[in-house]
Structures are given as C-alpha cells and as structure tokens.
Amino acid sequence: MSVQPSQGSKALSTLIEQPVEARLVAAAPRMPSIPATLHYDRRDPFAVRMTFPAPATLEGVEVCWTFARELLIEGLSEPRGHGDVRVRPYGYDRTVLEFHAPEGTAVVHVRSGEIRTFLQATSELVPVGLEHLQLDLDHDLAELMRDAY
C-alpha cells in the first residue's frame, strides 16, 4: 500500500493506493488472477476506485471503476448495489465485486482482508461520516461557474 503526501505537506497525505489480487470469475479474456488496484483520494472523500490493467479487459486498455466507499464497506457484510457496481460477501474470506457495462459483466473475488486493510487506511485518512469536512464547496462552485462560461 502506498500513501502519497499532498503538495507542500509531508504530514498530510491525500491518496491511498493498495494493490489487490482479484480472481476473475466470469468474463473474457480468460485471466484467472489479475493485479487490480484500489485507490482512495481525500479530495473525493466519498469515492473509491478500482483499476484493472489493460491485459484483463476486453478493450485491451486500463479500466477504472469509481463507486461509493460506503458501498464497499457495506458489501463486506451483506449484498449491496443495484447499478453498475455490486458488492457482496462470499464465504468467510472473499468479497465479490460485479462490474456491469454494456460490453458485459465482470465478476471478481477479492480477499476480504485486503479490502478491510484498504478501508482501514481510508478511515484513518478520512473517518467515515466526516467526508463532508474534506469538501471545498466554494472552490467546487467556482470551478463549475468558470466552466459554465
């Protein structure tokens, strides 16, 4: 796992990346185990990303899925999600993540312990329930207004 410092500050990190081993259950191409990476950035405190390398995708390019951190947390203990990303426990030590796209569905198993380690690190960076404190609404609104003109 890597924690990267924010610009100008070595004490305050903004990004967590953790490699995980994902087992591809249903999808092409045939690649039983793929090195995916979980990402969390305090600048987008409600979201996590999971990136899959180019060889593991149908298009042959890196694919990144972004979904709610809360979905990942809740999916460790009970099935969650109704849209493009769904998460559910599988046995004692695995978690299933389903990624639904027009091109097809990818189902992967990840060790639950790897996900818990990642989520613990994200909680140390931004505690669950305090994500809103990371948002700079004035800056975001100014960016939206700038882009509108």
Residue frames relative to the residue before (quaternion, step in Angstrom):
aa qw qx qy qz dx dy dz
M 1.0000 0.0000 0.0000 0.0000 0.00 0.00 0.00
S 0.1192 -0.7857 0.6012 0.0845 3.55 -1.03 0.75
V 0.1454 -0.7414 0.6494 0.0859 3.52 -1.13 0.75
Q 0.1649 -0.8148 0.5526 0.0592 3.55 -0.64 1.13
P 0.4399 -0.7087 0.4823 0.2674 3.60 -0.88 0.91
S 0.5099 -0.6110 0.5022 0.3384 3.52 -1.23 0.49
Q 0.6460 -0.5165 0.3758 0.4180 3.55 -1.24 0.34
G 0.8342 0.2121 -0.1662 0.4812 3.54 -0.97 0.90
S 0.7711 0.2648 -0.1678 0.5542 3.60 1.20 -0.04
K 0.2410 -0.7729 0.5694 0.1427 3.53 -0.79 0.99
A 0.6476 0.5411 -0.3220 0.4291 3.59 1.14 -0.48
L 0.7535 0.3700 -0.1891 0.5094 3.58 1.07 -0.68
S 0.1270 -0.8128 0.5652 0.0616 3.58 -0.28 1.21
T 0.2605 -0.7882 0.5418 0.1313 3.53 -1.17 0.58
L 0.7966 0.2776 -0.1077 0.5261 3.58 1.15 -0.49
I 0.0908 -0.7659 0.6350 0.0439 3.54 -1.03 0.87
E 0.0072 -0.7715 0.6361 -0.0066 3.57 -0.96 0.91
Q 0.0102 0.7995 -0.5996 0.0343 3.56 -0.89 0.96
P 0.3328 -0.7204 0.5688 0.2162 3.58 -0.70 1.02
V 0.0381 -0.7737 0.6323 0.0136 3.57 -1.11 0.76
E 0.3792 -0.6828 0.5639 0.2685 3.54 -1.20 0.47
A 0.1054 -0.7930 0.5997 0.0220 3.54 -0.61 1.17
R 0.2354 -0.7508 0.6001 0.1444 3.57 -0.96 0.85
L 0.3250 -0.7570 0.5429 0.1631 3.52 -0.61 1.19
V 0.2069 -0.8109 0.5414 0.0806 3.58 -0.64 1.17
A 0.8164 -0.0411 0.0659 0.5723 3.58 0.78 -0.97
A 0.5830 0.5191 -0.4748 0.4066 3.54 -0.60 1.21
A 0.3614 -0.6735 0.5843 0.2728 3.52 -1.31 0.14
P 0.5550 -0.1211 -0.8206 -0.0630 1.59 -2.28 0.95
R 0.6274 -0.5432 0.3993 0.3896 3.57 -1.29 0.26
M 0.2744 0.7257 -0.5789 0.2509 3.55 -0.36 1.26
P 0.2693 -0.8354 0.4505 0.1631 3.59 0.08 1.25
S 0.7995 0.1146 -0.0604 0.5865 3.61 0.99 -0.68
I 0.0197 -0.8146 0.5788 -0.0319 3.56 -0.77 1.04
P 0.4170 -0.7164 0.5027 0.2451 3.59 -1.02 0.75
A 0.0357 -0.8076 0.5883 -0.0229 3.58 -0.01 1.29
T 0.2316 -0.7569 0.5911 0.1555 3.58 -1.29 0.26
L 0.2641 -0.7263 0.6157 0.1536 3.55 -1.04 0.91
H 0.1012 -0.7958 0.5967 0.0174 3.59 -0.97 0.90
Y 0.0207 0.7607 -0.6488 -0.0051 3.55 -1.20 0.63
D 0.0647 -0.7913 0.6079 -0.0104 3.54 -0.90 0.99
R 0.4436 -0.7190 0.4647 0.2652 3.59 -0.65 1.08
R 0.5838 0.5728 -0.3822 0.4302 3.62 1.19 -0.32
D 0.7255 0.2133 -0.1708 0.6317 3.59 1.33 -0.24
P 0.0688 -0.9099 0.4063 0.0485 3.55 0.79 1.14
F 0.6637 0.5044 -0.3209 0.4496 3.61 1.14 -0.35
A 0.7279 0.4661 -0.2126 0.4558 3.59 1.22 -0.43
V 0.1288 -0.7100 0.6789 0.1356 3.50 -1.40 0.39
R 0.2210 -0.7504 0.6039 0.1527 3.55 -1.25 0.42
M 0.1143 -0.7476 0.6476 0.0931 3.54 -1.19 0.58
T 0.1357 -0.8119 0.5673 0.0244 3.53 -0.66 1.19
F 0.1642 -0.7655 0.6182 0.0699 3.52 -1.05 0.92
P 0.4750 -0.6952 0.4580 0.2851 3.60 -0.88 0.90
A 0.7144 -0.4931 0.3082 0.3892 3.55 -1.23 0.58
P 0.6800 0.5031 -0.3349 0.4152 3.69 0.77 -0.81
A 0.6795 0.5006 -0.2884 0.4522 3.60 1.21 -0.44
T 0.6753 0.5032 -0.2928 0.4528 3.61 1.22 -0.05
L 0.6196 -0.5605 0.4078 0.3681 3.54 -1.25 0.49
E 0.7200 0.4520 -0.2459 0.4655 3.58 1.01 -0.83
G 0.4265 -0.7129 0.4582 0.3160 3.58 1.22 -0.31
V 0.6240 0.4642 -0.3617 0.5141 3.58 1.17 0.60
E 0.6208 -0.5368 0.4086 0.3992 3.56 -1.19 0.51
V 0.1281 -0.7855 0.6037 0.0465 3.58 -0.98 0.90
C 0.0912 -0.7912 0.6046 0.0156 3.55 -0.93 0.97
W 0.1484 -0.7690 0.6186 0.0628 3.57 -0.86 1.04
T 0.1400 -0.7727 0.6154 0.0680 3.57 -0.96 0.92
F 0.1333 0.7814 -0.5963 0.1264 3.56 -0.87 0.98
A 0.6947 -0.5084 0.3272 0.3896 3.56 -1.31 0.31
R 0.5125 -0.6191 0.5014 0.3205 3.55 -1.04 0.81
E 0.6128 0.5675 -0.3349 0.4361 3.57 1.05 -0.79
L 0.6137 0.5445 -0.3403 0.4595 3.61 1.06 -0.74
L 0.6695 0.4889 -0.2962 0.4744 3.59 0.93 -0.85
I 0.6363 0.5298 -0.3215 0.4594 3.58 0.97 -0.85
E 0.7312 0.4353 -0.2431 0.4655 3.57 0.73 -1.08
G 0.6431 0.5554 -0.3176 0.4208 3.58 1.08 -0.72
L 0.5314 0.6181 -0.4095 0.4098 3.60 1.23 -0.21
S 0.7937 0.3203 -0.1529 0.4941 3.59 1.07 -0.70
E 0.8018 0.0016 -0.0059 0.5976 3.60 1.18 -0.42
P 0.6338 -0.5505 0.3657 0.4019 3.61 -1.11 0.57
R 0.0308 0.7896 -0.6091 0.0675 3.55 -0.94 0.99
G 0.6998 0.4628 -0.3606 0.4075 3.53 -1.25 0.57
H 0.0751 -0.7991 0.5964 0.0110 3.52 -1.04 0.87
G 0.6756 0.5077 -0.2800 0.4554 3.56 1.24 -0.18
D 0.8482 -0.1367 0.1322 0.4943 3.52 -0.98 -0.95
V 0.7732 0.2278 -0.1286 0.5777 3.59 1.13 -0.60
R 0.0032 -0.7821 0.6218 -0.0408 3.55 -0.90 1.04
V 0.1120 -0.7956 0.5952 0.0137 3.55 -1.02 0.88
R 0.1254 0.7877 -0.5963 0.0908 3.58 -1.00 0.83
P 0.5290 -0.6086 0.4733 0.3546 3.58 -1.18 0.51
Y 0.0799 -0.7688 0.6325 0.0498 3.55 -1.22 0.56
G 0.8142 -0.0741 0.0042 0.5758 3.54 -0.20 1.28
Y 0.7645 -0.3893 0.2720 0.4358 3.52 -1.29 -0.36
D 0.8536 0.2069 -0.0516 0.4753 3.58 0.82 -0.93
R 0.6671 0.4626 -0.3175 0.4901 3.61 1.17 0.33
T 0.1512 -0.7362 0.6511 0.1064 3.50 -1.31 0.53
V 0.2831 -0.7544 0.5739 0.1464 3.55 -0.97 0.92
L 0.0687 -0.7528 0.6534 0.0403 3.53 -1.02 0.91
E 0.1318 -0.7734 0.6179 0.0519 3.56 -0.86 1.02
F 0.1083 -0.7783 0.6177 0.0305 3.54 -0.92 1.00
H 0.1204 -0.8186 0.5613 0.0156 3.57 -0.48 1.25
A 0.0709 0.7746 -0.6217 0.0917 3.57 -0.80 1.08
P 0.6709 -0.4877 0.3521 0.4337 3.62 -1.18 0.30
E 0.6626 0.5201 -0.3045 0.4446 3.60 1.10 -0.69
G 0.7389 -0.3313 0.2273 0.5409 3.59 1.20 -0.38
T 0.4824 -0.6456 0.5147 0.2925 3.52 -1.35 -0.14
A 0.1479 -0.7498 0.6381 0.0938 3.54 -1.04 0.84
V 0.1037 -0.7708 0.6276 0.0353 3.54 -0.93 0.96
V 0.0103 0.8107 -0.5838 0.0420 3.57 -0.69 1.07
H 0.2772 -0.7074 0.6239 0.1829 3.53 -1.25 0.61
V 0.0441 -0.7660 0.6412 0.0098 3.55 -1.04 0.87
R 0.5350 -0.6042 0.4682 0.3599 3.57 -1.04 0.68
S 0.4883 -0.6851 0.4613 0.2817 3.56 -0.77 1.04
G 0.6142 0.5640 -0.3485 0.4280 3.60 1.05 -0.70
E 0.6310 0.5199 -0.3342 0.4689 3.59 1.06 -0.72
I 0.6538 0.4979 -0.3124 0.4765 3.57 1.00 -0.80
R 0.6479 0.5160 -0.3243 0.4570 3.60 0.94 -0.83
T 0.6268 0.5297 -0.3324 0.4648 3.60 0.99 -0.79
F 0.6525 0.5090 -0.2976 0.4761 3.56 0.97 -0.91
L 0.6908 0.4800 -0.2856 0.4591 3.59 0.83 -0.97
Q 0.6009 0.5425 -0.3590 0.4645 3.60 1.07 -0.64
A 0.6589 0.4982 -0.3070 0.4727 3.58 0.94 -0.86
T 0.6520 0.4986 -0.3314 0.4652 3.60 0.96 -0.76
S 0.6515 0.5196 -0.3150 0.4542 3.59 1.04 -0.76
E 0.6273 0.5126 -0.3380 0.4790 3.58 1.12 -0.58
L 0.6551 0.4957 -0.2995 0.4852 3.56 1.11 -0.68
V 0.7718 -0.0394 0.0643 0.6314 3.57 0.93 -1.00
P 0.3345 -0.7647 0.5095 0.2090 3.61 -0.32 1.17
V 0.5488 -0.6025 0.4696 0.3396 3.55 -1.10 0.80
G 0.7558 0.3253 -0.2771 0.4962 3.55 -0.89 0.99
L 0.7310 0.3739 -0.2274 0.5237 3.58 1.25 -0.32
E 0.2838 0.7946 -0.4949 0.2079 3.58 1.24 0.34
H 0.6246 0.5817 -0.3401 0.3947 3.57 0.99 -0.84
L 0.6061 0.5738 -0.3555 0.4208 3.59 1.15 -0.52
Q 0.6295 0.5422 -0.3261 0.4509 3.59 1.24 -0.36
L 0.6065 0.5960 -0.3467 0.3959 3.56 1.21 -0.45
D 0.1911 -0.7387 0.6372 0.1087 3.53 -1.08 0.83
L 0.1756 -0.8476 0.4932 0.0861 3.54 0.32 1.29
D 0.6165 0.5409 -0.3573 0.4469 3.60 1.02 -0.68
H 0.6623 0.4937 -0.2989 0.4777 3.58 0.96 -0.89
D 0.6655 0.5080 -0.3055 0.4535 3.59 0.90 -0.91
L 0.6518 0.5034 -0.3120 0.4737 3.57 0.99 -0.81
A 0.6338 0.5197 -0.3275 0.4700 3.58 1.01 -0.79
E 0.6360 0.5207 -0.3218 0.4699 3.62 1.02 -0.77
L 0.6532 0.5076 -0.3122 0.4671 3.59 0.95 -0.85
M 0.6691 0.4949 -0.2982 0.4674 3.57 0.94 -0.89
R 0.6197 0.5360 -0.3324 0.4670 3.59 1.04 -0.77
D 0.6941 0.4777 -0.2735 0.4639 3.57 0.92 -0.91
A 0.6129 0.5721 -0.3437 0.4229 3.59 1.19 -0.48
Y 0.7107 0.4420 -0.2611 0.4810 3.60 1.17 -0.42
